[in-house]
Amino acid sequence: MGGAPGLSSGPLTIVMALLSHLGHGIGLRPPHYPRVVDGTARVDWFEVISENFMIPGGRPLGVLEKARELAPVVLHGVSMNLGGTDPLRESHLGELARLIHRFEPAWVSEHLCWGVFGRHYAHDLLPLPYTEEALVHVADRIRQVQDRLGRRILIENVSSYVTFRHSTMPEWTFLGAVAEAADCGILLDVNNIYVSAVNHGFSPDDYLAGLPPERVGQIHLAGHSDAGTHLVDTHDHPVPSPVWSLYRDAVRRFGPVSALVEWDDHIPSFEELVAEADRARAVEAEALGARRQPA
C-alpha cells in the first residue's frame, strides 16, 4: 500500500497542490459495507470516520482492509478537539497513529473546531472565535498533532449557527492563516460555507477568494436542511443546487481537487450515492473547461 506523495513522515514543508487528485469519492458508511465485502463497491476513493475504526478488532477493520484493496482510503476525524483547551489526548493520537500505520491512508483530516471542555464532550463541532489568540493556540495544537503523526493533516471548516462578538477577522481569513501558521492543508467543505453564509449573511464568494489555493487539498459536498430561520448541516439530502453552484466556483478557483460526497442520515442506495459522486465529476469537468477558456 502506498501513501499519497508529500504526506509521508519528515519535514512538514510541502505545497498542498502536490497531493494526488484521487477523483470523486464517497463516505463509506455501514449500510454499504456488504458492497465492499463482495468487491462491487467501485468508486474512486473512500473516506471513513477515523474513530469508527480506532478499535482493537472486529468487522469494521475487516471491511476497511477490503476497502483499501479496492480504492484509496482517507481518514476523517471528528473528535480531536483541535480548538479546545483540554490537553490533546495521547491515547487518541496513539490509536490514530496505529490506524495510519496499518492502512496508509492517502491523507488524514480533522475538523477545525472544539467540542470538549473539562473532559466533558459536547458531541458537536463547535465554532471558534476568530482572533489572533485563537489562531496561535490552534496552530500550535495542529503542529503538535502533525509532529506526533509524522505527517501533515487537513483541517475542515465547520458549519456554524452562532458568532462571537470579539472575533477580529472573517472565518476565511482565520482558516487560511491557521493553515499557513501550522503548515497544514485545508479540507474545504463547500456545503458548510453555504450554510454558514446564509446563517450569518456573508458572501460565499468572498470566502473562496480569501483562501490560499495551494492549501486546499480536498473538498466536501453534502446536503442540508432549512429550519426556517437558518440552515442546518444535516447530510441527509442530495447536494442542493446552490452548493453545486458554489462547488463549480471552487473548482474554477482551486482547480482539480479531490472531492467527496458526505451522506450520513437517510442514507440512500449505493448506486444513488455513486451517482452524486459522478455528478461532482461532471461539474468539475464543466468548471475546468470554463476555466481554460480565454477571457
N, C-alpha and C positions, 0 to 999 in steps of 0.2 A: 504494500500500500504506500502510495507516495503522497506527501502533503503538497499544498499549493506553494508556488515559488514565493520567496520573500517572507514566509511565515514560520520558518524553522527557528531553532534557538540560535542565539548570537546577538550581536549589537542590534538594537531596535532602531535602525535607520533605513527606512525603505519608503518609497513613494507608493501610495495605495494603488496607483494605476498599474503596477506590476502584478496585481492579483490576476489569477486566471479568470477569464469570463466563462463561468460554468453554464450559462444559458438561463433557462427559466424553470424553476423547481417548485416543489410543494412542501408544505409542512406535514411530516409523517405523523399520523395520529392512530390510535388503536383500532378504529373500525377498518382501517386499510392494511393492518398487519397481515391478514391472510394473503393479500396480493403480493406482498413482499416475500412471504414464505414460499409461495408457489412460483415465484420468479416472474410473474406477469406485471409487476409494478414498474413499467417502463417510463422513466422520467429523466430529465437532465440531471437533477440532483435532489437530495432530501435535506431538509432542516429538521432537527429534533430538539426538543426541550432537554437541556443538559441534565437537569435534576431528575427527570424520569428514568435516567439510565445510570445515575450515580448510586448504584446498588451492588451488593456482592454477587448476585447471580439471578437466575430466573429467565422467564420467557422474553422480556423486553430486550435483554442483552443478546439473546439468540437472534431476535428479529433484526437488531441493529447490525449484527455480524452479516446477516444476509443482505440487508440494505446496502451495506458498504461494498459488498461484492457486485451489486447491481449498478451503483452510481456513486459519485462523490457525496460525502456527508458533511454537514456543517452543524456545530453545536451552538445552541442559543440558550443563554441562561436567563433566569427570571428572579433570582433571589440573592445575588451577591451583595446588594446594598451598597453600591459604589458611592452613593451620595450621602450615606448615613454617617453618624459619628461613633457608633459602636465599632470596636476594632474589627478589621477583616478577619473572617473565621478561617483559621489554618486548616481545620478539618474539612471545610468546604473546598478550599483551594487544593488540598491534597487529593481529595476524591476526584475533583475535576482534572487534575494533572494526570491521575491514573487513567481516567477515561480517554484523555487526549493521547496518552502513550499507546493505549490499546487500539484505538480506532483511527488515529492520524487524520483528524478532520481537515478539510480544506482551510477552514479558519474557525475562530471562536468569537462569539459576540455576547454582549450583556447590555442591559438597559441602563441609561443614564438617569438615575432616579434614587430615591431612598424608600425604605419600607420596613425598617427595623429601628426601634429605639428602646434602650434598656433591655435588650433581648426579647422584647415584645414585638411580634410580627403583625403588620397591618394587612398582610396578604393582598397588597395592592402596589401599584407602581406610581409612587407619589412624586410630583414635580419638585424641582429645586428653586430657590431664589437665584436670580441671575445677577450675581455680584462678583466682584473681584475675589472676595474672601472665599466664596463657594468654589470659584474656578480653581484657585490654588489648592484647596482641600481635595477636590475631586481628582484633579490631575495627578496629585501626589498618590492617591489611592490607586488610580489606574496604573501608574508606573510600578507600584508595589505588586500589583497583580501580574503585570507583564513580566517583571523580574522573576516572580515565583513560577510562572508557567513557562518562561523561556521563549515567549512569542508575543507578538502584537495582537491585541484584540480589536474588535469593532464595537463602538458604543452606539446605542439606538436612542433616538428621540422618542419620548413617550407622549401620548395624548394627555391633555390637562383640562381641568374644569374649574380651577382657581388660579389666581396670580398673586404674586407678592408685591405689596406696595413699595418695598425697599429695593426691588430689582433695579439695576442701573444700566442694563443693556437688553436688547431683544434676545429671544431664545436662540435664534440662528447665530448671532454673534457669539453667544456663550458656548454653543455646541462647537462651532469652528475653533474657538480659542482653546477649549478644553482638548480637542483633538491635536491641535498644534503643540500645546504645552506638554501633553502626555506622550506625544509622538505615537498616536494610535489612529485607527481608521474610524469611519462613520458608517453605521448601518442606517440608511435613510428610510424611515417609514413614511411613505407618501400619504397614506391614509391618516396617520397621526397628525401630519402637517395640516391636512384639510380640516380634520375635526377641531383641532386647536384654533385654526384660523377663524372658523365660523364661531366658535365659542368665545373668542377673545377679540375678534374684529380686526385682525391684522391681515396683511396680504400674503398669500402663499407664494406669490411670485417673488416678493421681497425675501422670503425665507430661502428659496432656491438660490437667488442671486447672491445671498450673503454667505454662502458656504464655500470652502476651498475645494474645488473639483477633485484635486489629486488625493483627497482624503476619503472620498466616497467609494466604499468597496462593495456595498450590497444595497439592494432596495427591497423593502417590504410593501406588499399590496394587500388590502383587506377590505371588508365591508364594515359599515357602521349603522347605527340606528338613530332615528330622530326622536328625541324625547319631548319635542315641542319647544322648550326653552333652550335646548342645547343638543348637540350631537354626542353620542356615546360610542366609543370604540368597542364594538361587540364581537367582531369576527364571526358573524353568523349569517351573513348575506353575501351574494356575489359582489364583486368590486363595482361600485356605482359609477355613473358617467363622470361626475366631477373629479373623482380620483383617477380614472383613466386619463382624463384631460391633463391633470397635474403630472401624472407619470410621463405622458408624452412630452411635456415641458422639461421634466427632469432629464429625460434621455437626450433632448436637444442640448441641454447644458452640460451634462456629465458624460455623454457618450454611452457606449455599451457597458452596462454594469449588471452583474448577476442579479436577477430579480426572483422573488418568491411570493406565492400567494398563501396567506395565512387564513385558515378556516377552522375555528375551534369549538363552535357550537352549531347545532343543527347541521352537522357535517354531511355533505352530500355524497353521492356515489363517487368512486374513484375516477370514473370517466368524466363526470362533471367538473371535478377539481382539476383534472388534467386539461380540460377544455379552457378553464380560466388561465392556466399557465400558457396554453397555446395562444390565447388572445393577447396575453402580455408579450409574447414573442412577435406577434403581428404588429402590435402597437409600436414596439421598439423598432422593427424594420421600417415602418412608415416614418417614424420620427427621425431615424438615422438618414433615410432617403431625403427628407426635407432639410436636414442639417447639411447635407452635401450639396444642396442646390446653391448656385451662385446668388448673391444678394441682388 
